[in-house]
Amino acid sequence: MAAMTLGRAAEALVAERLRAVLPDDVAILPNVRWLSKDHGHIREGEADIVVGDPNRGLLILEVKS
């Protein structure tokens, strides 16, 4: 198993803190991979954390360490 990078550790800390303060019905999704098609080319990326609130919508976070 690879060692956790400083960036991954920062992302895990943010996700942990969000879980501690947000209601149970709010989803905290770390490391969400996505694909999109742009002018015929497939692009891929990753959102560090996606917060899904059934009443407010989505919040996509980029965590910097």
All heavy atoms as TSV, in Angstrom:
chain	resi	resn	atom	element	x	y	z
A	1	MET	N	N	0.845	-1.182	0.000
A	1	MET	CA	C	0.000	0.000	0.000
A	1	MET	C	C	0.890	1.244	0.000
A	1	MET	O	O	1.840	1.353	0.762
A	1	MET	CB	C	-0.890	-0.023	1.236
A	1	MET	CG	C	-1.873	1.101	1.301
A	1	MET	SD	S	-3.144	0.685	2.504
A	1	MET	CE	C	-3.236	2.171	3.387
A	2	ALA	N	N	0.586	2.197	-0.863
A	2	ALA	CA	C	1.383	3.412	-0.994
A	2	ALA	C	C	1.143	4.340	0.187
A	2	ALA	O	O	0.062	4.368	0.769
A	2	ALA	CB	C	1.034	4.119	-2.297
A	3	ALA	N	N	2.158	5.102	0.537
A	3	ALA	CA	C	2.032	6.080	1.621
A	3	ALA	C	C	1.090	7.196	1.196
A	3	ALA	O	O	1.008	7.546	0.023
A	3	ALA	CB	C	3.406	6.641	1.953
A	4	MET	N	N	0.365	7.733	2.169
A	4	MET	CA	C	-0.565	8.819	1.877
A	4	MET	C	C	0.233	10.100	1.605
A	4	MET	O	O	1.130	10.449	2.368
A	4	MET	CB	C	-1.520	9.039	3.054
A	4	MET	CG	C	-2.555	10.101	2.775
A	4	MET	SD	S	-3.751	10.336	4.095
A	4	MET	CE	C	-4.790	8.944	3.871
A	5	THR	N	N	-0.089	10.769	0.512
A	5	THR	CA	C	0.578	12.020	0.188
A	5	THR	C	C	0.030	13.139	1.068
A	5	THR	O	O	-1.034	13.006	1.683
A	5	THR	CB	C	0.361	12.400	-1.288
A	5	THR	OG1	O	-1.038	12.656	-1.485
A	5	THR	CG2	C	0.839	11.303	-2.225
A	6	LEU	N	N	0.743	14.245	1.116
A	6	LEU	CA	C	0.290	15.406	1.888
A	6	LEU	C	C	-1.062	15.897	1.376
A	6	LEU	O	O	-1.951	16.236	2.154
A	6	LEU	CB	C	1.335	16.523	1.803
A	6	LEU	CG	C	1.088	17.756	2.655
A	6	LEU	CD1	C	0.973	17.389	4.132
A	6	LEU	CD2	C	2.205	18.762	2.452
A	7	GLY	N	N	-1.251	15.889	0.057
A	7	GLY	CA	C	-2.523	16.312	-0.532
A	7	GLY	C	C	-3.672	15.408	-0.132
A	7	GLY	O	O	-4.751	15.879	0.236
A	8	ARG	N	N	-3.465	14.093	-0.194
A	8	ARG	CA	C	-4.518	13.137	0.195
A	8	ARG	C	C	-4.823	13.266	1.683
A	8	ARG	O	O	-5.968	13.139	2.100
A	8	ARG	CB	C	-4.118	11.698	-0.131
A	8	ARG	CG	C	-4.109	11.389	-1.590
A	8	ARG	CD	C	-5.515	11.313	-2.130
A	8	ARG	NE	N	-5.449	10.863	-3.515
A	8	ARG	CZ	C	-6.409	11.002	-4.375
A	8	ARG	NH1	N	-7.531	11.556	-4.024
A	8	ARG	NH2	N	-6.278	10.605	-5.612
A	9	ALA	N	N	-3.800	13.499	2.500
A	9	ALA	CA	C	-4.018	13.678	3.937
A	9	ALA	C	C	-4.868	14.919	4.195
A	9	ALA	O	O	-5.776	14.899	5.035
A	9	ALA	CB	C	-2.679	13.775	4.671
A	10	ALA	N	N	-4.602	15.998	3.462
A	10	ALA	CA	C	-5.381	17.235	3.610
A	10	ALA	C	C	-6.831	16.993	3.188
A	10	ALA	O	O	-7.769	17.445	3.868
A	10	ALA	CB	C	-4.762	18.354	2.785
A	11	GLU	N	N	-7.040	16.271	2.099
A	11	GLU	CA	C	-8.397	15.957	1.628
A	11	GLU	C	C	-9.142	15.123	2.665
A	11	GLU	O	O	-10.322	15.362	2.952
A	11	GLU	CB	C	-8.342	15.207	0.300
A	11	GLU	CG	C	-7.823	16.049	-0.835
A	11	GLU	CD	C	-7.444	15.245	-2.060
A	11	GLU	OE1	O	-7.806	14.040	-2.138
A	11	GLU	OE2	O	-6.773	15.794	-2.944
A	12	ALA	N	N	-8.459	14.129	3.238
A	12	ALA	CA	C	-9.086	13.274	4.256
A	12	ALA	C	C	-9.462	14.093	5.488
A	12	ALA	O	O	-10.538	13.896	6.071
A	12	ALA	CB	C	-8.146	12.132	4.633
A	13	LEU	N	N	-8.609	15.030	5.884
A	13	LEU	CA	C	-8.894	15.886	7.038
A	13	LEU	C	C	-10.118	16.760	6.784
A	13	LEU	O	O	-11.005	16.876	7.637
A	13	LEU	CB	C	-7.679	16.756	7.363
A	13	LEU	CG	C	-7.861	17.740	8.514
A	13	LEU	CD1	C	-8.144	17.009	9.821
A	13	LEU	CD2	C	-6.632	18.624	8.643
A	14	VAL	N	N	-10.204	17.360	5.598
A	14	VAL	CA	C	-11.354	18.203	5.263
A	14	VAL	C	C	-12.638	17.367	5.256
A	14	VAL	O	O	-13.656	17.776	5.821
A	14	VAL	CB	C	-11.147	18.929	3.915
A	14	VAL	CG1	C	-12.424	19.619	3.457
A	14	VAL	CG2	C	-10.009	19.932	4.029
A	15	ALA	N	N	-12.599	16.181	4.653
A	15	ALA	CA	C	-13.778	15.307	4.622
A	15	ALA	C	C	-14.196	14.921	6.036
A	15	ALA	O	O	-15.389	14.941	6.370
A	15	ALA	CB	C	-13.495	14.065	3.787
A	16	GLU	N	N	-13.237	14.600	6.880
A	16	GLU	CA	C	-13.524	14.232	8.274
A	16	GLU	C	C	-14.173	15.391	9.027
A	16	GLU	O	O	-15.155	15.202	9.740
A	16	GLU	CB	C	-12.206	13.834	8.947
A	16	GLU	CG	C	-12.304	13.526	10.408
A	16	GLU	CD	C	-10.924	13.288	10.999
A	16	GLU	OE1	O	-10.154	12.481	10.427
A	16	GLU	OE2	O	-10.609	13.922	12.018
A	17	ARG	N	N	-13.647	16.593	8.835
A	17	ARG	CA	C	-14.203	17.766	9.520
A	17	ARG	C	C	-15.607	18.089	9.022
A	17	ARG	O	O	-16.476	18.476	9.791
A	17	ARG	CB	C	-13.284	18.972	9.344
A	17	ARG	CG	C	-11.907	18.810	9.935
A	17	ARG	CD	C	-11.926	18.916	11.442
A	17	ARG	NE	N	-10.687	18.575	12.063
A	17	ARG	CZ	C	-9.688	19.404	12.314
A	17	ARG	NH1	N	-9.776	20.661	11.983
A	17	ARG	NH2	N	-8.596	18.962	12.895
A	18	LEU	N	N	-15.837	17.937	7.722
A	18	LEU	CA	C	-17.178	18.169	7.182
A	18	LEU	C	C	-18.178	17.171	7.756
A	18	LEU	O	O	-19.288	17.543	8.139
A	18	LEU	CB	C	-17.165	18.079	5.654
A	18	LEU	CG	C	-16.495	19.238	4.922
A	18	LEU	CD1	C	-16.306	18.897	3.453
A	18	LEU	CD2	C	-17.293	20.508	5.086
A	19	ARG	N	N	-17.782	15.904	7.818
A	19	ARG	CA	C	-18.676	14.877	8.388
A	19	ARG	C	C	-19.024	15.191	9.840
A	19	ARG	O	O	-20.121	14.891	10.302
A	19	ARG	CB	C	-18.034	13.495	8.302
A	19	ARG	CG	C	-18.128	12.890	6.948
A	19	ARG	CD	C	-17.696	11.421	6.957
A	19	ARG	NE	N	-17.717	10.911	5.603
A	19	ARG	CZ	C	-16.634	10.764	4.840
A	19	ARG	NH1	N	-15.461	11.075	5.313
A	19	ARG	NH2	N	-16.742	10.309	3.614
A	20	ALA	N	N	-18.075	15.763	10.561
A	20	ALA	CA	C	-18.280	16.060	11.981
A	20	ALA	C	C	-19.303	17.175	12.209
A	20	ALA	O	O	-19.955	17.197	13.251
A	20	ALA	CB	C	-16.948	16.431	12.634
A	21	VAL	N	N	-19.445	18.085	11.250
A	21	VAL	CA	C	-20.312	19.252	11.486
A	21	VAL	C	C	-21.589	19.271	10.648
A	21	VAL	O	O	-22.503	20.024	10.965
A	21	VAL	CB	C	-19.548	20.584	11.289
A	21	VAL	CG1	C	-18.396	20.687	12.272
A	21	VAL	CG2	C	-19.066	20.754	9.859
A	22	LEU	N	N	-21.657	18.480	9.589
A	22	LEU	CA	C	-22.836	18.504	8.724
A	22	LEU	C	C	-23.842	17.437	9.141
A	22	LEU	O	O	-23.462	16.392	9.685
A	22	LEU	CB	C	-22.422	18.317	7.263
A	22	LEU	CG	C	-21.628	19.475	6.668
A	22	LEU	CD1	C	-21.131	19.118	5.276
A	22	LEU	CD2	C	-22.457	20.741	6.636
A	23	PRO	N	N	-25.127	17.670	8.874
A	23	PRO	CA	C	-26.156	16.683	9.213
A	23	PRO	C	C	-25.948	15.357	8.477
A	23	PRO	O	O	-25.285	15.300	7.436
A	23	PRO	CB	C	-27.459	17.345	8.758
A	23	PRO	CG	C	-27.154	18.773	8.546
A	23	PRO	CD	C	-25.689	18.881	8.262
A	24	ASP	N	N	-26.538	14.292	9.024
A	24	ASP	CA	C	-26.381	12.951	8.449
A	24	ASP	C	C	-26.935	12.819	7.036
A	24	ASP	O	O	-26.497	11.953	6.280
A	24	ASP	CB	C	-27.056	11.912	9.344
A	24	ASP	CG	C	-26.316	11.713	10.657
A	24	ASP	OD1	O	-25.113	12.046	10.721
A	24	ASP	OD2	O	-26.943	11.218	11.606
A	25	ASP	N	N	-27.911	13.664	6.664
A	25	ASP	CA	C	-28.490	13.539	5.321
A	25	ASP	C	C	-27.650	14.222	4.240
A	25	ASP	O	O	-27.986	14.187	3.067
A	25	ASP	CB	C	-29.933	14.049	5.286
A	25	ASP	CG	C	-30.066	15.536	5.558
A	25	ASP	OD1	O	-29.107	16.141	6.111
A	25	ASP	OD2	O	-31.120	16.107	5.238
A	26	VAL	N	N	-26.537	14.826	4.630
A	26	VAL	CA	C	-25.618	15.448	3.674
A	26	VAL	C	C	-24.541	14.424	3.318
A	26	VAL	O	O	-23.886	13.853	4.189
A	26	VAL	CB	C	-24.981	16.728	4.260
A	26	VAL	CG1	C	-23.915	17.276	3.328
A	26	VAL	CG2	C	-26.050	17.776	4.536
A	27	ALA	N	N	-24.368	14.172	2.023
A	27	ALA	CA	C	-23.368	13.208	1.550
A	27	ALA	C	C	-22.024	13.901	1.375
A	27	ALA	O	O	-21.946	14.991	0.801
A	27	ALA	CB	C	-23.814	12.598	0.224
A	28	ILE	N	N	-20.981	13.262	1.864
A	28	ILE	CA	C	-19.610	13.737	1.682
A	28	ILE	C	C	-18.914	12.667	0.842
A	28	ILE	O	O	-18.703	11.542	1.289
A	28	ILE	CB	C	-18.871	13.887	3.031
A	28	ILE	CG1	C	-19.670	14.723	4.025
A	28	ILE	CG2	C	-17.461	14.424	2.807
A	28	ILE	CD1	C	-19.884	16.141	3.623
A	29	LEU	N	N	-18.578	13.008	-0.401
A	29	LEU	CA	C	-17.992	12.048	-1.337
A	29	LEU	C	C	-16.568	12.475	-1.694
A	29	LEU	O	O	-16.372	13.446	-2.424
A	29	LEU	CB	C	-18.840	11.966	-2.608
A	29	LEU	CG	C	-20.325	11.679	-2.385
A	29	LEU	CD1	C	-21.087	11.843	-3.688
A	29	LEU	CD2	C	-20.505	10.287	-1.817
A	30	PRO	N	N	-15.562	11.775	-1.193
A	30	PRO	CA	C	-14.175	12.134	-1.516
A	30	PRO	C	C	-13.720	11.515	-2.838
A	30	PRO	O	O	-14.184	10.440	-3.230
A	30	PRO	CB	C	-13.389	11.548	-0.343
A	30	PRO	CG	C	-14.196	10.398	0.125
A	30	PRO	CD	C	-15.640	10.756	-0.157
A	31	ASN	N	N	-12.839	12.205	-3.515
A	31	ASN	CA	C	-12.165	11.696	-4.718
A	31	ASN	C	C	-13.124	11.178	-5.778
A	31	ASN	O	O	-13.033	10.030	-6.213
A	31	ASN	CB	C	-11.161	10.612	-4.331
A	31	ASN	CG	C	-10.262	11.054	-3.198
A	31	ASN	OD1	O	-10.342	10.510	-2.111
A	31	ASN	ND2	N	-9.455	12.071	-3.417
A	32	VAL	N	N	-14.017	12.038	-6.228
A	32	VAL	CA	C	-15.008	11.674	-7.242
A	32	VAL	C	C	-14.395	11.882	-8.633
A	32	VAL	O	O	-14.051	12.996	-9.014
A	32	VAL	CB	C	-16.295	12.513	-7.084
A	32	VAL	CG1	C	-17.281	12.204	-8.204
A	32	VAL	CG2	C	-16.917	12.270	-5.720
A	33	ARG	N	N	-14.258	10.796	-9.364
A	33	ARG	CA	C	-13.708	10.874	-10.728
A	33	ARG	C	C	-14.829	11.183	-11.708
A	33	ARG	O	O	-15.959	10.762	-11.518
A	33	ARG	CB	C	-13.036	9.555	-11.091
A	33	ARG	CG	C	-11.829	9.277	-10.236
A	33	ARG	CD	C	-11.160	7.983	-10.673
A	33	ARG	NE	N	-10.030	7.694	-9.833
A	33	ARG	CZ	C	-8.785	8.116	-10.088
A	33	ARG	NH1	N	-8.535	8.819	-11.169
A	33	ARG	NH2	N	-7.810	7.826	-9.274
A	34	TRP	N	N	-14.507	11.933	-12.759
A	34	TRP	CA	C	-15.493	12.287	-13.764
A	34	TRP	C	C	-14.874	12.217	-15.154
A	34	TRP	O	O	-13.659	12.287	-15.314
A	34	TRP	CB	C	-16.083	13.670	-13.505
A	34	TRP	CG	C	-15.073	14.773	-13.338
A	34	TRP	CD1	C	-14.560	15.246	-12.169
A	34	TRP	CD2	C	-14.433	15.530	-14.373
A	34	TRP	NE1	N	-13.649	16.239	-12.415
A	34	TRP	CE2	C	-13.553	16.441	-13.757
A	34	TRP	CE3	C	-14.516	15.524	-15.759
A	34	TRP	CZ2	C	-12.770	17.333	-14.485
A	34	TRP	CZ3	C	-13.732	16.421	-16.487
A	34	TRP	CH2	C	-12.883	17.309	-15.845
A	35	LEU	N	N	-15.747	12.059	-16.154
A	35	LEU	CA	C	-15.374	12.085	-17.565
A	35	LEU	C	C	-16.264	13.089	-18.273
A	35	LEU	O	O	-17.442	13.214	-17.959
A	35	LEU	CB	C	-15.583	10.722	-18.222
A	35	LEU	CG	C	-14.720	9.568	-17.745
A	35	LEU	CD1	C	-15.200	8.272	-18.385
A	35	LEU	CD2	C	-13.266	9.810	-18.089
A	36	SER	N	N	-15.705	13.788	-19.249
A	36	SER	CA	C	-16.517	14.676	-20.080
A	36	SER	C	C	-16.003	14.600	-21.509
A	36	SER	O	O	-14.862	14.224	-21.763
A	36	SER	CB	C	-16.473	16.117	-19.566
A	36	SER	OG	O	-15.192	16.676	-19.750
A	37	LYS	N	N	-16.877	14.951	-22.431
A	37	LYS	CA	C	-16.500	14.960	-23.837
A	37	LYS	C	C	-16.423	16.417	-24.268
A	37	LYS	O	O	-17.382	17.179	-24.132
A	37	LYS	CB	C	-17.546	14.200	-24.657
A	37	LYS	CG	C	-17.099	13.867	-26.037
A	37	LYS	CD	C	-18.113	12.932	-26.697
A	37	LYS	CE	C	-17.587	12.460	-28.021
A	37	LYS	NZ	N	-18.544	11.551	-28.664
A	38	ASP	N	N	-15.274	16.814	-24.815
A	38	ASP	CA	C	-15.032	18.200	-25.210
A	38	ASP	C	C	-14.529	18.206	-26.647
A	38	ASP	O	O	-13.399	17.786	-26.906
A	38	ASP	CB	C	-14.020	18.834	-24.260
A	38	ASP	CG	C	-13.779	20.295	-24.544
A	38	ASP	OD1	O	-14.645	20.951	-25.154
A	38	ASP	OD2	O	-12.710	20.801	-24.151
A	39	HIS	N	N	-15.370	18.638	-27.586
A	39	HIS	CA	C	-15.007	18.678	-29.005
A	39	HIS	C	C	-14.485	17.327	-29.497
A	39	HIS	O	O	-13.471	17.257	-30.196
A	39	HIS	CB	C	-13.982	19.771	-29.271
A	39	HIS	CG	C	-14.448	21.143	-28.906
A	39	HIS	ND1	N	-15.477	21.788	-29.560
A	39	HIS	CD2	C	-14.057	21.985	-27.914
A	39	HIS	CE1	C	-15.687	22.958	-29.003
A	39	HIS	NE2	N	-14.842	23.100	-27.998
A	40	GLY	N	N	-15.161	16.250	-29.053
A	40	GLY	CA	C	-14.802	14.918	-29.498
A	40	GLY	C	C	-13.687	14.254	-28.709
A	40	GLY	O	O	-13.359	13.099	-28.951
A	41	HIS	N	N	-13.098	14.963	-27.776
A	41	HIS	CA	C	-12.024	14.393	-26.958
A	41	HIS	C	C	-12.571	14.096	-25.560
A	41	HIS	O	O	-13.279	14.913	-24.979
A	41	HIS	CB	C	-10.859	15.361	-26.832
A	41	HIS	CG	C	-10.136	15.612	-28.120
A	41	HIS	ND1	N	-10.754	15.736	-29.337
A	41	HIS	CD2	C	-8.827	15.756	-28.382
A	41	HIS	CE1	C	-9.873	15.950	-30.283
A	41	HIS	NE2	N	-8.680	15.971	-29.729
A	42	ILE	N	N	-12.205	12.946	-25.052
A	42	ILE	CA	C	-12.609	12.578	-23.702
A	42	ILE	C	C	-11.603	13.175	-22.717
A	42	ILE	O	O	-10.397	13.020	-22.865
A	42	ILE	CB	C	-12.656	11.038	-23.530
A	42	ILE	CG1	C	-13.644	10.421	-24.507
A	42	ILE	CG2	C	-12.993	10.671	-22.085
A	42	ILE	CD1	C	-15.079	10.825	-24.291
A	43	ARG	N	N	-12.143	13.879	-21.734
A	43	ARG	CA	C	-11.314	14.442	-20.664
A	43	ARG	C	C	-11.707	13.770	-19.363
A	43	ARG	O	O	-12.863	13.449	-19.155
A	43	ARG	CB	C	-11.553	15.945	-20.532
A	43	ARG	CG	C	-11.143	16.735	-21.748
A	43	ARG	CD	C	-11.425	18.212	-21.574
A	43	ARG	NE	N	-11.028	18.665	-20.239
A	43	ARG	CZ	C	-11.596	19.675	-19.594
A	43	ARG	NH1	N	-12.588	20.334	-20.146
A	43	ARG	NH2	N	-11.182	20.034	-18.409
A	44	GLU	N	N	-10.742	13.553	-18.509
A	44	GLU	CA	C	-11.058	13.005	-17.200
A	44	GLU	C	C	-10.472	13.899	-16.122
A	44	GLU	O	O	-9.521	14.633	-16.348
A	44	GLU	CB	C	-10.551	11.571	-17.050
A	44	GLU	CG	C	-9.060	11.420	-17.066
A	44	GLU	CD	C	-8.658	9.972	-16.852
A	44	GLU	OE1	O	-8.749	9.512	-15.704
A	44	GLU	OE2	O	-8.262	9.339	-17.821
A	45	GLY	N	N	-11.090	13.833	-14.966
A	45	GLY	CA	C	-10.619	14.623	-13.854
A	45	GLY	C	C	-11.133	14.054	-12.552
A	45	GLY	O	O	-11.729	12.976	-12.522
A	46	GLU	N	N	-10.884	14.785	-11.496
A	46	GLU	CA	C	-11.309	14.336	-10.182
A	46	GLU	C	C	-11.655	15.549	-9.326
A	46	GLU	O	O	-10.939	16.540	-9.324
A	46	GLU	CB	C	-10.187	13.547	-9.508
A	46	GLU	CG	C	-10.544	13.053	-8.138
A	46	GLU	CD	C	-9.373	12.381	-7.450
A	46	GLU	OE1	O	-8.439	13.100	-7.047
A	46	GLU	OE2	O	-9.415	11.159	-7.333
A	47	ALA	N	N	-12.766	15.447	-8.625
A	47	ALA	CA	C	-13.130	16.444	-7.620
A	47	ALA	C	C	-12.642	15.906	-6.283
A	47	ALA	O	O	-12.899	14.748	-5.944
A	47	ALA	CB	C	-14.643	16.649	-7.591
A	48	ASP	N	N	-11.927	16.726	-5.531
A	48	ASP	CA	C	-11.394	16.253	-4.254
A	48	ASP	C	C	-12.511	15.845	-3.302
A	48	ASP	O	O	-12.446	14.782	-2.698
A	48	ASP	CB	C	-10.518	17.319	-3.607
A	48	ASP	CG	C	-9.236	17.558	-4.390
A	48	ASP	OD1	O	-8.806	16.649	-5.128
A	48	ASP	OD2	O	-8.665	18.648	-4.267
A	49	ILE	N	N	-13.521	16.699	-3.170
A	49	ILE	CA	C	-14.664	16.389	-2.310
A	49	ILE	C	C	-15.925	16.958	-2.946
A	49	ILE	O	O	-15.942	18.108	-3.381
A	49	ILE	CB	C	-14.505	16.989	-0.903
A	49	ILE	CG1	C	-13.256	16.431	-0.222
A	49	ILE	CG2	C	-15.745	16.731	-0.045
A	49	ILE	CD1	C	-12.918	17.079	1.102
A	50	VAL	N	N	-16.974	16.144	-2.999
A	50	VAL	CA	C	-18.292	16.603	-3.432
A	50	VAL	C	C	-19.217	16.494	-2.224
A	50	VAL	O	O	-19.294	15.451	-1.583
A	50	VAL	CB	C	-18.844	15.771	-4.603
A	50	VAL	CG1	C	-20.269	16.192	-4.950
A	50	VAL	CG2	C	-17.940	15.906	-5.828
A	51	VAL	N	N	-19.878	17.613	-1.906
A	51	VAL	CA	C	-20.844	17.646	-0.812
A	51	VAL	C	C	-22.223	17.713	-1.455
A	51	VAL	O	O	-22.492	18.600	-2.259
A	51	VAL	CB	C	-20.620	18.881	0.096
A	51	VAL	CG1	C	-21.639	18.922	1.218
A	51	VAL	CG2	C	-19.198	18.895	0.644
A	52	GLY	N	N	-23.067	16.756	-1.111
A	52	GLY	CA	C	-24.425	16.717	-1.657
A	52	GLY	C	C	-25.445	16.930	-0.551
A	52	GLY	O	O	-25.556	16.115	0.356
A	53	ASP	N	N	-26.161	18.048	-0.623
A	53	ASP	CA	C	-27.191	18.372	0.360
A	53	ASP	C	C	-28.546	18.283	-0.333
A	53	ASP	O	O	-28.768	18.956	-1.344
A	53	ASP	CB	C	-26.959	19.780	0.905
A	53	ASP	CG	C	-27.920	20.174	1.995
A	53	ASP	OD1	O	-29.131	19.926	1.867
A	53	ASP	OD2	O	-27.466	20.764	2.999
A	54	PRO	N	N	-29.473	17.461	0.178
A	54	PRO	CA	C	-30.757	17.284	-0.500
A	54	PRO	C	C	-31.584	18.567	-0.597
A	54	PRO	O	O	-32.439	18.672	-1.467
A	54	PRO	CB	C	-31.473	16.223	0.340
A	54	PRO	CG	C	-30.796	16.235	1.655
A	54	PRO	CD	C	-29.384	16.687	1.409
A	55	ASN	N	N	-31.298	19.548	0.255
A	55	ASN	CA	C	-32.055	20.800	0.238
A	55	ASN	C	C	-31.334	21.941	-0.467
A	55	ASN	O	O	-31.972	22.886	-0.915
A	55	ASN	CB	C	-32.382	21.236	1.674
A	55	ASN	CG	C	-33.261	20.232	2.370
A	55	ASN	OD1	O	-34.279	19.795	1.830
A	55	ASN	ND2	N	-32.856	19.820	3.554
A	56	ARG	N	N	-30.022	21.854	-0.568
A	56	ARG	CA	C	-29.249	22.970	-1.122
A	56	ARG	C	C	-28.534	22.656	-2.420
A	56	ARG	O	O	-28.102	23.553	-3.117
A	56	ARG	CB	C	-28.234	23.443	-0.093
A	56	ARG	CG	C	-28.886	24.008	1.138
A	56	ARG	CD	C	-27.852	24.602	2.062
A	56	ARG	NE	N	-28.476	25.126	3.244
A	56	ARG	CZ	C	-28.235	24.695	4.467
A	56	ARG	NH1	N	-27.336	23.750	4.669
A	56	ARG	NH2	N	-28.848	25.225	5.490
A	57	GLY	N	N	-28.308	21.372	-2.722
A	57	GLY	CA	C	-27.635	21.022	-3.955
A	57	GLY	C	C	-26.232	20.509	-3.733
A	57	GLY	O	O	-25.934	19.920	-2.702
A	58	LEU	N	N	-25.363	20.745	-4.710
A	58	LEU	CA	C	-24.004	20.215	-4.696
A	58	LEU	C	C	-22.982	21.314	-4.484
A	58	LEU	O	O	-23.140	22.439	-4.967
A	58	LEU	CB	C	-23.680	19.529	-6.020
A	58	LEU	CG	C	-24.487	18.291	-6.357
A	58	LEU	CD1	C	-24.156	17.837	-7.770
A	58	LEU	CD2	C	-24.212	17.184	-5.364
A	59	LEU	N	N	-21.913	20.951	-3.781
A	59	LEU	CA	C	-20.751	21.827	-3.606
A	59	LEU	C	C	-19.538	20.978	-3.954
A	59	LEU	O	O	-19.360	19.884	-3.430
A	59	LEU	CB	C	-20.654	22.313	-2.157
A	59	LEU	CG	C	-19.423	23.130	-1.788
A	59	LEU	CD1	C	-19.405	24.453	-2.550
A	59	LEU	CD2	C	-19.387	23.363	-0.292
A	60	ILE	N	N	-18.719	21.463	-4.868
A	60	ILE	CA	C	-17.525	20.729	-5.294
A	60	ILE	C	C	-16.316	21.476	-4.785
A	60	ILE	O	O	-16.158	22.673	-5.038
A	60	ILE	CB	C	-17.499	20.576	-6.825
A	60	ILE	CG1	C	-18.759	19.830	-7.273
A	60	ILE	CG2	C	-16.235	19.867	-7.277
A	60	ILE	CD1	C	-19.007	19.846	-8.743
A	61	LEU	N	N	-15.458	20.750	-4.048
A	61	LEU	CA	C	-14.308	21.371	-3.395
A	61	LEU	C	C	-12.992	20.872	-3.975
A	61	LEU	O	O	-12.829	19.674	-4.213
A	61	LEU	CB	C	-14.319	21.065	-1.891
A	61	LEU	CG	C	-15.531	21.537	-1.112
A	61	LEU	CD1	C	-15.477	21.006	0.313
A	61	LEU	CD2	C	-15.602	23.054	-1.109
A	62	GLU	N	N	-12.063	21.777	-4.141
A	62	GLU	CA	C	-10.690	21.473	-4.495
A	62	GLU	C	C	-9.856	21.811	-3.254
A	62	GLU	O	O	-9.846	22.970	-2.812
A	62	GLU	CB	C	-10.247	22.311	-5.695
A	62	GLU	CG	C	-8.793	22.151	-6.075
A	62	GLU	CD	C	-8.491	20.805	-6.700
A	62	GLU	OE1	O	-9.411	20.148	-7.216
A	62	GLU	OE2	O	-7.316	20.402	-6.656
A	63	VAL	N	N	-9.203	20.827	-2.683
A	63	VAL	CA	C	-8.435	21.018	-1.454
A	63	VAL	C	C	-6.974	21.208	-1.805
A	63	VAL	O	O	-6.398	20.446	-2.576
A	63	VAL	CB	C	-8.612	19.807	-0.515
A	63	VAL	CG1	C	-7.761	19.965	0.736
A	63	VAL	CG2	C	-10.071	19.604	-0.165
A	64	LYS	N	N	-6.365	22.221	-1.219
A	64	LYS	CA	C	-4.931	22.475	-1.402
A	64	LYS	C	C	-4.244	22.275	-0.065
A	64	LYS	O	O	-4.740	22.658	0.970
A	64	LYS	CB	C	-4.680	23.911	-1.900
A	64	LYS	CG	C	-5.311	24.209	-3.243
A	64	LYS	CD	C	-4.687	23.366	-4.314
A	64	LYS	CE	C	-5.270	23.698	-5.662
A	64	LYS	NZ	N	-4.907	22.723	-6.653
A	65	SER	N	N	-3.071	21.671	-0.105
A	65	SER	CA	C	-2.362	21.404	1.157
A	65	SER	C	C	-1.209	22.370	1.357
A	65	SER	O	O	-0.730	23.026	0.521
A	65	SER	CB	C	-1.834	19.983	1.178
A	65	SER	OG	O	-0.985	19.724	0.082
